[in-house]
């Protein structure tokens, strides 16, 4: 348990920040799943539209340092490869 006022405040802030970051990570996962679902549907035009929206989301979350920039690049690369492989 935090003993000082400063430590108590930091503990309160950590709870808030953790909730915010968790929701952002959830948004990231949802965006990735949306692209995967669009690719599985087989419509390349629709999938590329969803991909562009998801890239924006992935970059935004990486800029906030919720995920590492290399992880963001890896997700984008794999999604782009899957989209390209769609015949």
KOLDRENKOL-708160 format. One line per 4 residues: number of its first residue (from 1); their letters; for each residue y, x, z of N, C-alpha, C, O. Coordinates in steps of 0.2 Angstrom, whole numbers, padded with zeros to 4 digits, always signed. Layout:
NUM	A	Y/X/Z/Y/X/Z/Y/X/Z/Y/X/Z  ... $
// end
This chain:
1	XXXX	-0006/+0004/+0000/+0000/+0000/+0000/+0006/+0004/+0000/+0006/+0010/+0003  +0011/+0002/-0004/+0017/+0006/-0004/+0021/+0006/+0002/+0022/+0000/+0005  +0024/+0012/+0005/+0027/+0012/+0011/+0035/+0011/+0010/+0038/+0008/+0015  +0038/+0014/+0005/+0045/+0014/+0004/+0047/+0009/+0000/+0043/+0006/-0004 $
5	XXXX	+0053/+0007/+0000/+0056/+0002/-0004/+0056/+0004/-0011/+0054/-0001/-0015  +0057/+0010/-0013/+0056/+0012/-0019/+0049/+0012/-0022/+0048/+0009/-0028  +0044/+0013/-0018/+0037/+0013/-0020/+0035/+0005/-0021/+0031/+0004/-0026  +0038/+0001/-0017/+0036/-0006/-0018/+0039/-0009/-0024/+0036/-0013/-0028 $
9	XXXX	+0045/-0007/-0026/+0049/-0009/-0032/+0045/-0006/-0038/+0044/-0010/-0043  +0043/+0000/-0038/+0039/+0003/-0043/+0032/-0001/-0044/+0030/-0002/-0050  +0029/-0003/-0039/+0023/-0007/-0039/+0024/-0013/-0042/+0020/-0016/-0047  +0030/-0017/-0041/+0031/-0023/-0044/+0033/-0022/-0051/+0030/-0026/-0055 $
13	XXXX	+0036/-0017/-0053/+0038/-0016/-0060/+0032/-0014/-0064/+0031/-0016/-0070  +0027/-0010/-0061/+0021/-0009/-0064/+0017/-0015/-0066/+0014/-0015/-0071  +0017/-0020/-0062/+0013/-0026/-0063/+0016/-0029/-0069/+0012/-0032/-0073  +0023/-0030/-0069/+0026/-0033/-0075/+0025/-0029/-0081/+0023/-0033/-0086 $
17	XXXX	+0026/-0023/-0081/+0025/-0019/-0087/+0018/-0019/-0090/+0017/-0019/-0096  +0013/-0019/-0085/+0006/-0020/-0087/+0005/-0026/-0091/+0001/-0026/-0096  +0007/-0032/-0088/+0006/-0038/-0091/+0009/-0038/-0098/+0006/-0041/-0103  +0015/-0035/-0099/+0019/-0035/-0105/+0015/-0031/-0110/+0014/-0033/-0116 $
21	XXXX	+0012/-0025/-0108/+0009/-0021/-0113/+0002/-0024/-0115/+0000/-0023/-0120  -0001/-0027/-0110/-0007/-0031/-0112/-0006/-0036/-0117/-0011/-0037/-0121  -0001/-0040/-0117/+0000/-0045/-0122/+0002/-0042/-0128/+0000/-0044/-0134  +0005/-0036/-0128/+0006/-0032/-0135/+0000/-0030/-0138/-0001/-0030/-0144 $
25	XXXX	-0005/-0027/-0134/-0011/-0025/-0136/-0015/-0031/-0139/-0019/-0030/-0144  -0015/-0036/-0136/-0018/-0042/-0138/-0015/-0044/-0145/-0019/-0046/-0150  -0009/-0044/-0146/-0005/-0046/-0152/-0008/-0041/-0158/-0009/-0043/-0163  -0009/-0034/-0156/-0011/-0029/-0161/-0018/-0031/-0163/-0020/-0031/-0169 $
29	XXXX	-0023/-0033/-0158/-0030/-0035/-0160/-0030/-0041/-0164/-0034/-0041/-0169  -0026/-0046/-0163/-0025/-0052/-0167/-0023/-0050/-0174/-0026/-0053/-0178  -0018/-0046/-0175/-0016/-0044/-0181/-0022/-0041/-0185/-0022/-0042/-0191  -0025/-0036/-0182/-0031/-0033/-0185/-0036/-0038/-0187/-0039/-0037/-0193 $
33	XXXX	-0038/-0042/-0183/-0043/-0047/-0184/-0041/-0052/-0190/-0045/-0054/-0194  -0035/-0053/-0190/-0032/-0058/-0196/-0033/-0054/-0203/-0035/-0058/-0207  -0032/-0048/-0203/-0033/-0044/-0209/-0040/-0044/-0211/-0042/-0045/-0217  -0045/-0042/-0206/-0052/-0042/-0207/-0054/-0049/-0210/-0059/-0049/-0214 $
37	XXXX	-0052/-0054/-0207/-0054/-0061/-0209/-0052/-0063/-0216/-0056/-0066/-0220  -0046/-0061/-0218/-0043/-0062/-0224/-0047/-0058/-0229/-0049/-0060/-0235  -0049/-0052/-0228/-0053/-0048/-0232/-0060/-0051/-0233/-0063/-0051/-0238  -0063/-0053/-0227/-0070/-0056/-0228/-0069/-0063/-0232/-0074/-0064/-0235 $
41	XXXX	-0064/-0066/-0232/-0063/-0072/-0236/-0063/-0070/-0244/-0065/-0075/-0248  -0061/-0064/-0245/-0062/-0062/-0252/-0056/-0063/-0257/-0056/-0061/-0263  -0050/-0066/-0254/-0044/-0067/-0258/-0040/-0061/-0257/-0037/-0060/-0252  -0039/-0057/-0262/-0036/-0050/-0262/-0028/-0051/-0261/-0025/-0048/-0257 $
45	XXXX	-0025/-0056/-0264/-0018/-0058/-0264/-0016/-0060/-0257/-0011/-0057/-0254  -0020/-0064/-0254/-0019/-0067/-0247/-0020/-0061/-0242/-0016/-0060/-0237  -0025/-0057/-0243/-0027/-0052/-0239/-0021/-0047/-0239/-0020/-0044/-0233  -0018/-0045/-0244/-0013/-0040/-0245/-0007/-0043/-0241/-0003/-0039/-0238 $
49	XXXX	-0005/-0049/-0241/+0000/-0052/-0238/-0001/-0051/-0230/+0004/-0049/-0227  -0007/-0053/-0228/-0008/-0053/-0221/-0008/-0045/-0219/-0006/-0044/-0213  -0010/-0041/-0223/-0010/-0034/-0222/-0003/-0031/-0220/-0002/-0027/-0216  +0002/-0033/-0225/+0008/-0031/-0224/+0011/-0033/-0217/+0015/-0029/-0214 $
53	XXXX	+0010/-0039/-0216/+0013/-0042/-0209/+0009/-0038/-0203/+0013/-0037/-0198  +0003/-0037/-0204/+0000/-0033/-0199/+0002/-0026/-0198/+0002/-0023/-0192  +0004/-0023/-0204/+0006/-0016/-0203/+0013/-0016/-0199/+0014/-0011/-0195  +0017/-0021/-0200/+0023/-0021/-0197/+0022/-0022/-0189/+0025/-0018/-0185 $
57	XXXX	+0017/-0026/-0187/+0015/-0027/-0180/+0012/-0020/-0177/+0014/-0018/-0172  +0008/-0017/-0181/+0005/-0011/-0179/+0010/-0005/-0178/+0010/-0002/-0172  +0015/-0005/-0182/+0020/+0000/-0182/+0025/-0001/-0176/+0027/+0003/-0172  +0026/-0008/-0175/+0031/-0009/-0169/+0028/-0008/-0163/+0031/-0005/-0158 $
61	XXXX	+0021/-0009/-0162/+0018/-0008/-0156/+0017/+0000/-0155/+0018/+0002/-0149  +0016/+0004/-0160/+0016/+0011/-0159/+0023/+0014/-0158/+0023/+0019/-0154  +0028/+0011/-0160/+0035/+0013/-0159/+0036/+0013/-0151/+0040/+0017/-0148  +0033/+0007/-0148/+0035/+0006/-0141/+0030/+0010/-0137/+0030/+0010/-0131 $
65	XXXX	+0026/+0014/-0140/+0021/+0019/-0137/+0016/+0015/-0133/+0013/+0018/-0128  +0014/+0009/-0135/+0009/+0005/-0132/+0002/+0008/-0134/-0003/+0008/-0130  +0002/+0010/-0140/-0004/+0014/-0143/-0001/+0020/-0146/+0005/+0020/-0148  -0005/+0025/-0147/-0003/+0032/-0150/-0002/+0031/-0157/-0005/+0027/-0161 $
69	XXXX	+0003/+0035/-0160/+0005/+0034/-0167/-0001/+0036/-0172/-0002/+0033/-0177  -0006/+0040/-0169/-0012/+0042/-0173/-0017/+0036/-0173/-0020/+0035/-0178  -0017/+0033/-0168/-0022/+0027/-0168/-0019/+0021/-0173/-0023/+0018/-0176  -0012/+0020/-0173/-0009/+0016/-0177/-0011/+0018/-0184/-0013/+0013/-0189 $
73	XXXX	-0010/+0024/-0186/-0011/+0026/-0193/-0019/+0025/-0195/-0020/+0024/-0200  -0023/+0027/-0190/-0030/+0026/-0191/-0032/+0018/-0193/-0036/+0017/-0197  -0029/+0014/-0189/-0030/+0007/-0190/-0027/+0005/-0197/-0031/+0001/-0201  -0021/+0007/-0199/-0018/+0005/-0205/-0023/+0008/-0211/-0024/+0005/-0216 $
77	XXXX	-0025/+0014/-0210/-0029/+0017/-0215/-0035/+0014/-0217/-0037/+0013/-0222  -0039/+0012/-0211/-0045/+0008/-0212/-0044/+0002/-0215/-0048/-0001/-0219  -0039/-0002/-0213/-0038/-0008/-0216/-0036/-0008/-0223/-0038/-0012/-0227  -0032/-0003/-0225/-0030/-0002/-0232/-0036/+0000/-0236/-0037/-0002/-0242 $
81	XXXX	-0041/+0004/-0234/-0047/+0006/-0237/-0051/+0000/-0238/-0054/-0001/-0244  -0052/-0005/-0233/-0056/-0011/-0234/-0052/-0015/-0239/-0056/-0019/-0243  -0046/-0016/-0239/-0042/-0020/-0244/-0043/-0017/-0251/-0044/-0021/-0256  -0043/-0011/-0252/-0044/-0007/-0258/-0051/-0009/-0261/-0052/-0009/-0267 $
85	XXX	-0056/-0009/-0256/-0063/-0009/-0258/-0064/-0016/-0260/-0069/-0018/-0264  -0060/-0021/-0259/-0061/-0028/-0261/-0060/-0029/-0268/-0055/-0027/-0271  -0066/-0031/-0271/-0066/-0031/-0279/-0062/-0037/-0281/-0062/-0038/-0287 $
// end
